[in-house]
Amino acid sequence: MFPTLKSSKQKDSITTIAFYNVENLFDTIDNPTTVDDDFTPNGKLNWTLKRYNVKIRKLGSVIAQLGLNRSAKIPAIVGLVEVENAKVVSDLVNSSYLKKHHYGYVHHDSPDERGIDVALLYCKIAFELFDSSTYPVFLEDENGERDYTRDILKVSGKLHGELVHILVNHWPSRREGTEISEPKRIATAKTVRTIIDTIHTKEMNPKIILMGDFNDDPNSRSIKDFLVKDDFLNPMESLLNTDKTGTSTYNKKWNFFDQIMLSKNFLNDNNNELTFKHAEVFNKKWLRVFKGKLKGSPFRTYIGPWYQGGFSDHFPVYVFLKK
């Protein structure tokens, strides 16, 4: 068990790595090339600038608190999914709770039909950005036509002086049903493994962090059989077995789709290297629905067409690294 750290010196040695599905972070401007009409002032969700600004501020307040129970610092890295474009990411890092921390960010447009992308925030003091790139996932629908989904984002740089590679994922959803959609997630897992293999051809014993909304649990086939092999640790698997909840709900059933995984060299117990210590779900009471049939589930922005003014339909997850 990783005890709560009390001294400032202990907390200074801890770095937080986080991931957050921010649920439909759209701006209010209609993009004619994507399916974002609902998230406009005249759309069926009545997505106004006021509502957008409330969501931006609330998401910023969450990110600013991640990991502060054990670390003296804001998260060094925050992976994001369901962001519409670079503008919304910029608005988030410049919002009231985050602006003073001077986050940098990485964003690339994905070919997803809804226009949602993946992105990464990084604390410039802790992380020195080297490069970033995206990798498409080639899928087909039932008619044999290209099924566009989110690209996988790879970001490389030095985290407290150590070279690390971070892959941010948002795998195909279960909208068509688990069995029908599972092959798409397995295909995505294979794509991620190809990226990992490519990193290994260029570097000896690289440190790699996988994070994302995988739309599968830690014990699902796509994760257990195709992604997390002997070279990776998935701390979310132990949380799945001990935590009575998860990171999101569907039909009153908890899922643990939001995960962070690390290459096993993060287990090296060396004072000069970043070492994995602990993982958590950020599921504070004020992030939950407090009454009704959805009591306890994440307090989201909309339930169907009805505006709730919440945060997201997912809880953030994070891991602690010590050096």
C-alpha positions in Angstrom: 0.0 0.0 0.0 1.3 3.5 -0.9 0.7 5.7 2.2 -0.6 9.3 2.0 2.5 11.5 2.0 2.5 14.3 4.5 5.9 16.0 4.3 6.6 18.5 1.6 9.8 16.8 0.7 8.0 13.5 0.1 5.4 15.1 -2.0 8.0 17.0 -4.1 9.4 13.6 -5.2 6.0 12.5 -6.7 4.9 13.1 -10.2 1.3 12.7 -11.4 0.4 11.3 -14.8 -3.3 11.6 -15.6 -5.9 10.8 -18.2 -9.4 12.3 -18.7 -12.2 11.7 -21.1 -13.8 15.2 -21.0 -17.0 14.2 -22.8 -17.9 16.1 -25.9 -15.7 19.2 -25.4 -17.1 21.0 -28.5 -16.9 24.7 -29.1 -20.1 26.5 -30.3 -19.0 27.0 -33.9 -20.5 24.7 -36.6 -17.8 22.7 -38.5 -19.4 21.8 -41.9 -17.1 18.8 -42.3 -18.1 17.0 -39.1 -21.2 15.9 -37.3 -21.2 18.6 -34.6 -24.5 20.4 -35.3 -26.0 19.4 -31.9 -23.3 21.3 -30.2 -24.2 24.8 -31.6 -26.5 27.5 -30.1 -29.2 26.5 -32.6 -28.6 22.8 -32.3 -30.9 20.4 -30.4 -28.7 20.6 -27.3 -28.7 24.5 -27.3 -25.0 24.5 -26.7 -24.3 28.2 -25.9 -21.1 30.0 -25.2 -22.2 30.3 -21.5 -22.5 26.5 -21.2 -19.3 26.0 -23.0 -17.4 28.4 -20.6 -18.9 26.6 -17.6 -17.7 23.3 -18.9 -14.2 24.6 -19.6 -14.0 26.1 -16.1 -15.2 22.9 -14.4 -12.8 20.7 -16.3 -10.0 23.0 -15.4 -10.9 22.8 -11.8 -10.7 19.0 -11.9 -7.4 18.8 -13.7 -5.9 21.3 -11.2 -6.7 18.9 -8.3 -5.5 15.6 -9.7 -2.9 13.9 -7.6 -2.6 16.7 -5.0 -3.4 14.2 -2.2 0.1 12.7 -2.7 2.0 15.2 -4.9 3.0 18.8 -4.3 2.6 19.6 -8.0 -0.1 19.6 -10.6 -0.1 16.7 -13.1 3.0 16.7 -15.3 1.1 15.0 -18.1 -2.7 14.9 -18.8 -4.0 12.9 -21.8 -7.4 14.1 -23.1 -10.0 12.6 -25.4 -13.3 13.9 -26.9 -11.8 17.3 -27.7 -13.1 18.9 -30.9 -10.1 20.9 -31.9 -7.0 22.9 -30.9 -9.1 25.8 -29.9 -11.0 24.0 -27.1 -7.6 22.6 -25.8 -6.2 26.1 -25.8 -9.3 27.5 -24.0 -8.9 24.8 -21.4 -5.2 25.5 -20.6 -5.9 29.2 -20.5 -9.0 28.8 -18.2 -9.0 30.3 -14.7 -7.8 27.2 -12.8 -5.0 26.2 -15.2 -3.7 29.5 -16.7 -1.2 30.1 -13.9 0.4 26.7 -14.5 1.4 27.5 -18.1 0.6 24.1 -19.6 1.7 23.4 -23.1 -0.4 21.1 -25.3 -0.2 18.8 -28.3 -3.1 18.3 -30.6 -3.6 16.8 -34.1 -6.8 16.6 -36.1 -8.2 13.1 -36.4 -10.5 11.8 -39.2 -13.3 10.8 -36.7 -16.7 11.6 -38.3 -17.9 13.4 -35.2 -14.8 15.5 -35.2 -13.5 14.5 -31.8 -9.8 14.2 -31.3 -7.2 13.2 -28.7 -4.7 15.6 -27.1 -2.1 15.9 -24.4 -1.3 18.6 -21.9 2.2 18.9 -20.4 3.7 21.0 -17.6 6.6 22.8 -19.2 8.6 22.7 -16.0 8.4 18.9 -15.8 8.3 17.8 -19.4 10.5 18.8 -22.4 8.6 18.1 -25.6 10.7 16.5 -28.4 8.2 15.5 -31.0 4.7 14.2 -31.7 3.0 12.3 -34.4 -0.3 10.5 -35.1 -1.0 7.0 -36.3 -4.3 6.2 -38.1 -6.3 3.0 -37.3 -7.6 1.4 -40.5 -11.0 -0.2 -39.9 -13.9 -1.2 -42.2 -17.6 -1.1 -41.6 -20.1 -3.9 -42.5 -20.1 -2.7 -46.1 -16.3 -2.9 -46.5 -15.9 0.8 -46.5 -13.4 2.8 -44.4 -14.7 3.3 -40.8 -12.9 6.4 -39.6 -11.9 6.6 -35.9 -9.5 8.6 -33.8 -5.8 8.5 -34.5 -3.4 7.3 -31.9 -1.3 10.2 -30.6 2.4 9.6 -29.8 4.3 12.2 -27.8 8.0 11.9 -26.9 10.0 14.0 -24.6 12.0 14.2 -21.3 10.0 13.9 -18.1 12.2 15.1 -15.3 15.2 14.3 -17.5 14.1 10.9 -18.6 13.0 10.1 -22.2 9.5 8.8 -22.2 7.0 8.0 -25.0 3.3 8.5 -24.4 0.5 7.0 -26.5 -2.9 8.6 -26.1 -5.8 6.3 -27.2 -9.5 6.6 -27.8 -10.6 3.2 -29.1 -13.8 2.4 -31.1 -17.0 2.5 -29.0 -19.4 -0.3 -28.2 -22.3 1.4 -29.8 -22.9 -1.5 -32.2 -22.7 -4.0 -29.3 -19.7 -5.6 -27.6 -19.4 -8.6 -29.9 -19.7 -6.7 -33.2 -17.4 -3.9 -32.1 -14.7 -6.0 -30.4 -12.8 -6.8 -33.6 -12.3 -3.1 -34.1 -10.7 -2.7 -30.7 -8.5 -5.7 -31.2 -7.4 -4.2 -34.5 -6.6 -1.0 -32.7 -4.6 -2.9 -30.1 -2.5 -4.4 -32.8 -1.9 -1.0 -34.2 -0.6 0.2 -30.8 1.6 -2.8 -30.6 3.1 -1.9 -34.0 3.9 1.6 -32.7 5.5 0.1 -29.6 7.6 -2.3 -31.7 8.7 0.7 -33.8 9.9 2.6 -30.7 11.9 -0.5 -29.7 13.7 -0.6 -33.0 15.0 2.9 -32.4 15.7 2.7 -28.7 17.0 0.2 -26.1 14.6 -0.4 -23.2 12.3 2.6 -23.9 10.0 3.9 -21.2 6.4 3.9 -22.6 3.1 5.1 -21.1 -0.2 4.0 -22.7 -3.3 5.9 -21.7 -6.8 6.4 -22.9 -10.4 5.5 -23.1 -10.1 1.9 -24.4 -13.9 1.2 -24.4 -12.8 -2.1 -22.9 -12.0 -3.2 -19.3 -8.6 -4.3 -18.1 -9.6 -7.9 -18.4 -11.1 -7.6 -21.9 -9.5 -9.6 -24.7 -8.3 -6.5 -26.6 -6.3 -5.4 -23.5 -5.3 -8.8 -21.9 -4.5 -10.8 -25.1 -3.4 -8.1 -27.6 -2.1 -5.1 -25.8 -0.7 -5.7 -22.3 2.0 -8.4 -22.7 4.9 -9.3 -20.5 6.6 -6.0 -21.2 3.7 -3.9 -19.7 2.0 -3.3 -16.3 -1.6 -2.4 -16.1 -2.3 -1.0 -12.5 -5.9 -0.5 -13.4 -6.4 -4.3 -13.4 -5.9 -4.4 -9.6 -8.2 -1.4 -9.2 -10.9 -3.3 -11.2 -10.7 -6.1 -8.7 -10.8 -3.9 -5.6 -12.7 -0.8 -6.5 -16.5 -1.2 -6.2 -17.1 1.3 -9.0 -15.1 2.2 -12.1 -14.7 5.2 -14.4 -18.1 5.3 -16.2 -21.5 3.7 -16.3 -23.8 2.3 -18.9 -27.2 0.9 -18.0 -26.3 1.1 -14.3 -23.3 -1.1 -14.9 -19.8 0.2 -14.1 -17.0 0.1 -16.7 -13.3 0.6 -16.3 -12.6 1.9 -19.7 -10.2 4.7 -18.7 -6.7 3.3 -18.1 -3.0 4.1 -17.8 -0.5 1.4 -18.5 3.3 1.5 -18.1 6.2 -0.4 -19.5 7.7 -2.6 -16.8 10.9 -0.7 -16.6 8.9 1.8 -14.6 9.1 -0.8 -11.8 12.9 -0.3 -11.5 13.4 0.7 -7.8 16.2 3.2 -8.5 16.3 6.6 -6.9 17.6 8.0 -10.2 14.8 6.8 -12.3 11.0 7.4 -12.5 9.3 4.5 -10.7 5.7 3.6 -10.5 4.2 3.8 -7.1 0.4 3.9 -7.1 -2.8 4.4 -9.3 -6.2 5.9 -8.5 -9.5 7.0 -9.9 -10.5 10.6 -9.1 -14.1 10.0 -8.1 -14.9 12.7 -5.5 -18.5 13.1 -4.3 -18.8 16.4 -6.0 -18.0 14.7 -9.4 -21.0 12.3 -8.9 -24.7 12.5 -9.4 -26.1 12.9 -5.8 -29.6 11.6 -6.2 -32.0 9.7 -8.5 -31.6 6.5 -10.5 -28.1 7.6 -11.6 -26.9 8.4 -8.1 -23.1 7.8 -7.7 -22.4 7.8 -11.5 -20.2 10.6 -13.0 -22.0 14.0 -13.1 -22.1 14.7 -16.8 -22.9 17.7 -19.0 -26.1 16.3 -20.5 -28.4 13.3 -19.9 -29.9 12.8 -23.3 -31.1 16.2 -24.5 -31.3 17.6 -20.9 -28.6 19.9 -19.8 -27.2 19.0 -16.3 -24.2 21.4 -16.1 -21.8 18.7 -14.9 -18.3 17.8 -15.7 -18.0 14.6 -17.8 -19.5 11.1 -18.0 -16.1 9.7 -17.1 -13.9 10.0 -14.0 -10.2 10.9 -14.5 -7.6 8.3 -13.7 -4.0 8.9 -12.7 -0.7 7.2 -11.6 2.1 8.4 -9.4 5.7 8.1 -10.3 8.5 8.7 -7.8 12.1 9.8 -8.5 
